[in-house]
Amino acid sequence: MISQATNQQEWDEFLAAQPYSPFLQSWTMGEVYRDIGEEPVRLEIREGNELKGICQALVVPARRGKHLAVPYGPVLNFEIRNSNFEINQLIQDLKRIGKENGCAFIRLSPFWKASTEKIKDTKLSPLHLLAEHIWYLDLKDKSEDELMKNMRQNHRNLIRRAAKEGVEVIASSNPTEDIKEFFKLYDETRKRHHFVPYPNNFITSQLNHFSTRGEATLYLAKYQGEVLAASVHMHFGGETSYHHGASTHKYPKIPASYLLQWTAITDAIKRGDHMYNFWGIAPEGAKKHPFGGVTLFKKGFGGDLLELQHCCDLPVKSSYYATRAFETWRKWQRGF
């Protein structure tokens, strides 16, 4: 049975119990999206009283076409994912909700391995909704010494050098105030790596909602009293995710970002987390990609690639095809 979800605790406990627990499907993240004008719709699948799947969708009033977006969802247990009946019913419910909200299409970006069969009757989207090449560290039963040993030697040297040079990494005790330091560096980072940034109000809302629950940390790396690097890390379901990062090249020989990441990794171990998610990297062989500038940095800490299924679209109105044509052109223009 599929119905509207009403219990945050049950929702988050189900999500946290899955092999992968993408925080974008957490109840709290729905409230973040609500703050920026994207209304969350939360559906749950039950067999009797047992929760078997969740799907948080967002009504996105985009200029290119109003649509229903499902970021890193739906999240289904093994039995439901292999049940065409349940998935088909979920898709029908999403189509109904999309029509009721005047949406032209539904865009699904499930946190499913690339080898997973795609959802029936969907079309591969011209664009990405979220990162689909995830670089992650398995922290389960790993010691700091073991993780350090598995890094690139250059990364080990830079971490040690940053500490020797006097870089101090702190976890902010007042993130809603200290986020200003992050934003000072964010625009510089965007220009350097040529990516489309998240809006400041989105990051602020995210930090406000999650930090009060102990599920987000703002790290600041300081050198001689000046912030050289900052990042927002999310903590959910035993996973720490490096979600937003920013840095300056004012002191190019001071590797503050390396010590910042290592501090976040060691903090995750201390919390008992089983995974450290570096978020997206550029796919192998990509010549032009927004994650190209940070791929070597992330991979140098050691880890593995998790390649996700490409996001897919389900048309609801014929106007979807105008959006698709525009996005196909944009994809060609971007070169990825």
SEDREN-590703 format. One record per residue: x, y, z of N, C-alpha, C, O in turn; residue in three letters. Coordinates in steps of 0.02 Angstrom, whole numbers, plus 50000, padded with zeros to 5 digits. Layout:
BEGIN
XYZXYZXYZXYZala/...
***
This chain:
BEGIN
500424994050000500005000050000500445006250000500935006650038met/500275011049959500645017349954500205022949982499625023649964ile/500505026950026500125032450057500595038150074501205037550069ser/500305043750096500695049450119501015047750186500685045150231gln/501655049350192502015048050255501875053450306501795059350288ala/501835051550369501695056350422502175055850481502155060150526thr/502595050850482503015049550541503755050350523504045046050490asn/504055055850545504755057250529505225052050558505705049950525gln/505105049950619505555045150651505585038650612506125035950600gln/505005035950594504985029750555505335030650488505705026250465glu/505205036250456505495037650390506255037550394506585033950357trp/506525041450441507255041950445507585035450469508135033850448asp/507245031850512507515025450535507545020450478508025016650473glu/507035020450435507055016050377507625017850331508005013550308phe/507705024250317508225026550272508925024950300509355022650263leu/509015025950365509665024650396509845017250397510425015550403ala/509345012950392509465005650395509665002750327509834996850323ala/509635006750273509785004150207510545003950194510925007350228gln/510764999850146511484999450130511785006350113512355007850131pro/511395010550078511575017450065511005021850091510425020450079tyr/511195027250126510695031450158510765038750135510995042950173ser/510585040250073510675047050047510275052150086509665051850088pro/510625056850117510275061650161509785066050122509355069150152phe/509845066350055509375070350016508665067450020508175070950005leu/508615061150041507955058050050507725058450123507195055850140gln/508125061550166507915062050237507345066950244507255071450203ser/506965066050297506395070450310506625077650318506305082250292trp/507175078650354507425085450366507595088950301507475094950294thr/507865085250252508045088350189507425090850152507455095850116met/506865087550162506245089950133506065096950158505795101050121gly/506215098150222506075104750251506545110050222506355115850214glu/507155108050206507625112650173507345114750105507345120650088val/507125109850066506845111350001506225115750007506115120149966tyr/505835114550058505235118650069505435126050078505095130550053arg/505985127150114506225133950126506385137650062506325143850059asp/506595134050010506785137449948506235137049895506355138349836ile/505635135149916505065135349871504925129049833504545129149784gly/505225123349854505095116949821504725112449872505025109849918glu/504085111749861503655108249910503795100749910503755097549857glu/503955097749968504075090549970503435086549971502935088550001pro/503445080849937502895075949938503215069449961503675066949929val/502965066650016503275060650046502795054750041502265054750072arg/503005049750002502605043649995502965037850029503575037550028leu/502575033350058502865027350089502505021150062501915021350045glu/502885015750059502605009250038502615004650098503135003750131ile/502055001750113502004997150170501694990450149501284990050104arg/501924985350183501594978850181501344977450251501734975950296glu/500684977950259500414977850327500644984050363500534989650339gly/500964983150421501224988850459501964990050447502254994550476asn/502264985850404502984986350394503164990950337502904990250281glu/503604995750352503825000550301504334997150254504824994250277leu/504194997450189504614993950139504954998750091505424996750056lys/504735004950088505035009650041504795016650053504255017850080gly/505215021550033505035028550040505215032249976505665030049939ile/504875037649963505015041749904504845048949919504255050749925cys/505355053049925505255060249935505335063849868505885063849839gln/504805066749844504805070449781504715077849796504455079749849ala/504925082049749504895089349759504555092549699504705090949641leu/504095096949713503775100849660504235106649643504295111349683val/504555106449585505065111349566504785116149514504655114049457val/504695122449532504405127349484504945130349439505025136449437pro/505315126149402505865128449361505615132149299505085130549273ala/506015136949276505825140749216505815136249154505415137249108arg/506265131249153506295126849095505715121849093505625118249044arg/505315121749146504735117249149504615114749219505045111649250gly/504025116149245503855113849312503855106249312503575103049268lys/504165103349363504225096049364504255093449435504335097249483his/504185086949440504235083449504504925079949505505045075449464leu/505355081949551506035079149554506075074349613505805075649667ala/506425068849603506535063849656507285063049664507595058849631val/507595067049709508325066849717508555060849757508385060149816pro/508945056449725509215050349755508665045849784508765042649835tyr/508105045749751507565041449771507215038449710507385040349654gly/506745033949719506505031449784507015026849818507475024249786pro/506915025849883507335021249923506895015349942506405016049979val/507075009549915506655003649923507064997849949507654997249933leu/506754993649990507114987650010507144982649952506814983649901asn/507524977449960507674972949904507034969849874506974969449813phe/506574967849917505974964549892505544969149849505294967249797glu/505474975349872505054980149836505394982149770505054982749719ile/506054983149771506404985149710506314979949655506334981649595arg/506234973749675506154968449625505424966649613505264961449583asn/504984970949636504264969949625504004975149576503924980949593ser/503884972949514503634977649464502974980649483502824986449466asn/502564976749519501904979249539501974985349583501654990449571phe/502394984949635502464990449682502774996549648502545002149659glu/503284995549607503605001149573503115004449524503085010549520ile/502755000349487502265003149440501735007249477501525012549453asn/501515004849534501025008549573501315015149598500975020249597gln/501945015049620502285021149642502325026149585502195032149595leu/502505023849526502555028249468501875031349451501835037249434ile/501345027349456500675029949442500485035349492500185040349474gln/500665034349556500525039349607500925045749594500655051249602asp/501545045049573501955050949557501665054749498501655060849497leu/501435051049447501125054349389500495058049410500375063649386lys/500105055049453499495058349477499675064849514499365070049502arg/500165064349558500375070349596500665075549550500535081549558ile/501045073349500501315078049452500775081749414500815087849404gly/500265078149392499705081249356499335086149401499165091649380lys/499215084149463498855088549510499235095049523498925100149538glu/499895094849516500305100749529500525104349465500945108749467asn/500235102249409500385105649346501085104349320501365108549285gly/501375098649336502055097049315502055094049244501595090549225cys/502585095649207502655093049139502975086249137502875082449090ala/503385084649188503725078249190503965076649260503955080949305phe/504175070449269504475068149332505205066349317505345062949269ile/505655068749359506365067149351506605063249412506605065749468arg/506795056949399507015052549453507775051449448508035050049394leu/508105051949504508825050749507508965046049565509235048249616ser/508795039649558508865034949614509585033549631510025033349587pro/509715032549695510395030749718510465023149709510545019449758phe/510435021049646510485013949628511095013049584511265017449545trp/511425007449591512015006049550511835006149476511265004649457lys/512325008049435512205008849364511955002449331511595002649281ala/512134996849360511944990349331511214988649345510944983849315ser/510874992349389510174991049405509724992649346509834997649310thr/509234988549335508754989649280508384996249291508134997549346glu/508345000349239508015006749247507255005949252506975000849231lys/506935010849280506215010649290505845010649223506015014449178ile/505365006349218504985005349156504665011849131504425015849170lys/504675012649065504345018249030504675024949040504385030049021asp/505265025149071505615031549080506115032549023506325027748990thr/506305038849013506805040648963507415043448998507355047049047lys/508005041648973508615044449003508595052048995508465054648941leu/508735055549049508725062849048509315065649009509865062749012ser/509225071248973509795074348940510325076848989510915076948974pro/510105078949049510555081949098510585077649161510175073249172leu/511085079249203511145076149268510725080149318510685086249314his/510415076749365510095080049420510585080749478510615085949511leu/510965075349490511445075049545512065071349522512085068649467leu/512565071149566513175067449550513015060049539512625057049577ala/513305057149487513175050149470513805045849474513765039749467glu/514385048949483515005045349494515255047349563515555052649572his/515115043049612515235044549682515895041449704516035035549691ile/516315045549737516935042949765516845042349841516685047249875trp/516965036349867516835035449938517385031149971517715027149939tyr/517445032250036517895028450078517495023750122517035025950156leu/517665017450122517365012650168517735013250234518335011750238asp/517385015350287517695016450352517605010550399517895010450454leu/517205005750379517045000250424517684996350443518044993950400lys/517794995950508518374992150535519044994850509519534991150507asp/519065001250490519685004250467519985008850521519615012450554lys/520635008550529520975013050575521245019050537521295019050476ser/521425024350575521715030250543522365028350507522495030750452glu/522765024250538523405022250508523285018550442523655019650393asp/522785014250440522645010450379522405015050323522615014250266glu/521975019850340521735024550289522305028950264522345030350204leu/522725031150310523295035350290523765031450243524025034250195met/523855025250257524295021050217524025020150146524415019550099lys/523365020050138523055018950073522985025250031522745024949974asn/523185030950058523175037150020523755037449970524225033549974met/523695042249924524285043949884524805046949931524645050549979arg/525425045449917525965047949959525965055549962526115058450014gln/525805058749905525785066049903525265068849952525375073949984asn/524685065449957524175067650004524415067050076524305071550117his/524735061450092525005060650160525495066250177525475069050232arg/525925067750129526425073050141526105079850151526315083750193asn/525585081250111525255087750116524865088550181524835093950210leu/524555083150204524205083350269524695084950324524565089150367ile/525255081450324525775082550376526065089550370526205092850421arg/526165091850309526455098450300525985103850325526205108750356arg/525335103150311524845108150335524865108650411524855114150438ala/524895102950444524935102950517525575106250541525575110150589ala/526125104650507526775107450526526805115050515527125118550553lys/526445117450463526445124550448525985128450495525955134650494glu/525615124850537525185128150587524465129150566524115133050596gly/524245125450515523535125750496523115122650552523285117250577val/522585125950571522135123550623521445122350592521165126850560glu/521175116350601520505114750576520035114350635520155110550682val/519495118250632519015118250687518315116550660518155118250603ile/517925113250701517215112150687516845117950720516865118750781ala/516505121950680516185127950706515675126350760515265121750753ser/515695130150813515185129550866514605134350854514105134150890ser/514675138650804514145143450786514085143650710514235148850679asn/513865138250679513865137750606513435142850571513615145050516pro/512875144850600512435149650566512775156550560512595160450516thr/513245157950603513635164150599514255163150556514415167350514glu/514605157550567515235156350532515155154550458515645154550421asp/514535153150437514435151550366514625157550322514765156650263ile/514655163450351514865169350313515585168450288515755170650233lys/516005165150329516695163750308516705159050248517125159850204glu/516245154250248516195149650191516015153350128516325152350076phe/515515157750131515275161150072515805165850043515805167249983phe/516255168350085516795172750060517245168950010517515171849963lys/517305162450021517735158249979517365154749922517665152549873leu/516705154249930516305150049885516315152649813516375148749766tyr/516245159249805516215162049738516885161149703516915159749643asp/517435162049740518105161049711518185153849687518465152649634glu/517935149149726517985142049708517565140549646517785136849602thr/516975143449642516545142449583516895144749520516875141249469arg/517195150549523517525153249464518135149049444518285148249385lys/518465146249493519065142249480518895135549448519245133149404arg/518335132549472518165125749448517575125649399517395120249374his/517275131449385516765132049333516165127449346515955123749302his/515885127849406515275124049420514705128849437514815134649455phe/514095126349432513505130249451513415129549527513285123949550val/513465134849565513445134249638512735133349664512245135349632pro/512685130349723512045130449759511915137549782512385141149800tyr/511285139649784511125146349811511315146749885511275141849921pro/511525152749905511725153649975511165152050024511285149350077asn/510545153750004509995152450050509865144950059509625142750111asn/510025140950007509955133750012510455130950062510275126950106phe/511085133050057511605130650102511465132850174511555129050221ile/511255139050181511085141750248510525137750280510565135850338thr/509995136450241509425132650267509645125550286509445122950338ser/510045122550243510295115850256510675115550321510575111050362gln/511115120250330511515120450392511075121850453511175118750505leu/510595126350446510155127950502509755121750524509705120350584asn/509465118150476509035112550493509435106550520509245103550570his/509995104950487510355098950505510815099850566510895095250605phe/511115105750573511585106650629511235106350696511535104150746ser/510605108550699510245108250763510095101050783509955099650841thr/510135096350735510025089250749510695085450756510695079350764arg/511255089150753511905086050756512075082150693512465077450695gly/511775084150636511855080550574512225084550520512215082850461glu/512555089950541512965093850494513515097250533513435099250591ala/514095097950500514665101350530514965106150479515065104450421thr/515095112250502515455117150462516175117150486516315118850544leu/516635115150442517345115250459517675121450430517515123550374tyr/518135124350469518525130050447519265128350457519475126450511leu/519665129150404520385128150408520725134950409520675138750361ala/521075136550464521365143150473522125142950471522445138150494lys/522405148250442523135149050441523285156250458523055160950424tyr/523665157250511523825163950536523185168150546523175174050532gln/522665164750572522045168150589521575169150530521025171850539gly/521775167150470521365168250411521085161550386521435156550384glu/520445161550367520125155450342520345154350270520205158450226val/520675148650257520905146950189520455141750156520435141350095leu/520095137950196519645132850168519075131750216519145132450277ala/518495130050189517905128750230517485123550195517505122850133ala/517095119850233516675114650204516075113150248516105114250309ser/515545110750217514955108450252514905100950242514855098550185val/514915097250296514855089950294514205087850327514015090450380his/513865083050295513235080550321513355073750353513775069850330met/512975072250406513035065850441512345062750447511905065450481his/512255057150414511595053850417511685046450404512035044350358phe/511355042350446511345035150436512025031850436512135026950401gly/512495034550476513165031650478513605033650419514135030750409gly/513385038650382513775041150326513945048550337513515052450359glu/514555050450323514745057450320514845059350247515205055850211thr/514525064750225514565066950156514885073850151514665078550185ser/515405074350110515725080750096515285084250043515345082749983tyr/514865088750065514345091350020514515098049989514385099049929his/514795102650027514975109250001515685110850022515865109850080his/516085113249976516775115049992516975121549959516715123349906gly/517435125149992517665131549965518375132749990518555130650046ala/518775136149949519465137549970519735143549931519435145649881ser/520295146149953520625151649919521325149449899521615144949929thr/521585152649847522275151349825522745156949847523285157849819his/522525160649897522945166249921523615163749946524125167049935lys/523615157949979524245154850002524305148049968524155142949999tyr/524525147849905524515141549867524965136049895524865130149879pro/525455137849936525905132849963525685130050030526025125850060lys/525105132550055524835130150119524255125450104523715127850086ile/524335118850111523825114050091523275113050143523185107550170pro/522915118450158522415118350211521845113350196521605110050242ala/521645112850133521075108550116521215101150130520755097450146ser/521835099150125522015092150137521935090450211521665085150228tyr/522155094950255522075093650326521345094050346521125090450391leu/520965098550314520255099050330519905092450315519525089950357leu/520025089650256519695083250239519915077650285519505073550306gln/520555077450302520785072150347520465072850416520305067750447trp/520375078950438520045080050503519325077550500519085074350548thr/518975079050445518275076650438518245069050436517785066050464ala/518735065950403518745058650399518865055550468518525050850488ile/519345058250505519495055450571518915056750620518785052650664thr/518565062350612517975063550653517425058450637517075056150682asp/517365056650573516865051650553517025044850585516575041350607ala/517665043150587517865036850620517675037050694517415032150720ile/517805042650726517645043350798516895042750811516695040350864lys/516485045050763515755044550771515515037350759514955035650776arg/515945033250730515745026450714515415025850646515085020850632gly/515515030850602515225030550535515545024950495516125023250505asp/515155022050449515415016650408515615018850338515915015050300his/515445025150320515605027450253515755034950253515435038850289met/516245036850211516395043950199516285045150125516635042350083tyr/515805049450109515595050750041515905057350018515735062750044asn/516365056949970516665063049943516215066549893516385071949868phe/515635063649878515165066249829515445065149759515795060149749trp/515315069449712515445067749642516155068849618516515073149642gly/516355064649569516975065549532516815065349458516265063249438ile/517285067349417517185067049344517255059849321517695056249346ala/516845057649274516925050849247517585050049210517865054949186pro/517815043949205518445042549172518425044949099517955043549063glu/518945048649080518995051049011518625057448996518675059948940gly/518255060149044517885066449032518375072249023518825073249064ala/518295075948969518745081548955518485088048984518875092648999lys/517835088548992517525094649018516975092649066516455090049046lys/517095093749130516615091649180516685096049242517245097749260his/516135097949275516175102349333516565099449391516825103149433pro/516625092749394517005089649448517735088149428518105085149466phe/517915090149367518585088649343519135091449387519645088249397gly/519025097549413519545100849452519645097949521520165099249553gly/519165093949546519235091249614519305083649615519375080649668val/519295080549556519305073249554519955070349581519935065849623thr/520525072949559521165070449584521235071549659521505067349694leu/521005077349682521025078849754520645073649794520895071149844phe/520035072049773519615067349810519895060249806519925056749857lys/520095058149747520335051249738520995050049775521155044349792lys/521365055249786522005054449819521965052049891522455049749919gly/521375052749922521285050349991521165042849994521065040050048phe/521155039549936520985032449934520235031749929519865036549938gly/520015025649914519295024449911519105020649849519525017549816gly/518465020949833518185017049777517655021149741517375025949768asp/517535019149679517025022449638516365018749644516335012549640leu/515835022549654515155019849651514805023449594514655029449599leu/514675019849540514355022849482513605021749486513375016049489glu/513225027149485512505026749493512145026849425512425029049374leu/511535024549427511105024849368510985032049348510895036449390gln/511005033249282510875040049257510145041849270509695037649266his/510025048249286509335050249302508895049549240509125049849184cys/508255048549253507785047149199507145051349208506985053649263cys/506805052349153506215056549151505595052449133505625047549096asp/505045054649161504395051749144503945057449122503715061349164leu/503815058149058503385063649034502685063349063502395057949070pro/502415069149080501735069649104501315073749055500725072349045val/501625078849025501295083048975501725083248912502325081948914lys/501425085048857501795085548793502315091148795502795091048757ser/502205096048840502685101648844503375099248869503865102948864ser/503395093148896504045090348917504545090348859505135091448870tyr/504305089048799504755088148743505095094648723505645094548695tyr/504785100348737505115106748727505675107648777506225109948761ala/505545105548840506065105748891506635101148872507225102848880thr/506465095248848506985090448829507425093148772508035092148773arg/507115096348724507505099248669507985104648694508565104948673ala/507745108848740508175114048769508745111048808509315113248803phe/508605105948848509125102948889509625099048847510215098548865glu/509405096148792509865092748746510355097848716510955096348709thr/510105103648699510535109048674511025111248728511615112448715trp/510765111948790511195114148844511745109048857512315110848871arg/511575102648853512075097348863512625098048810513225097548826lys/512435099148747512925099948694513355106048707513965105948695trp/513045111448730513405117648743513915116748799514475119348795gln/513725113148851514175112048908514735107248891515295107848917arg/514585102548849515085097648831515125091648876515615087948874gly/514615090548918514595084548960513875082648974513745077749009phe/
***
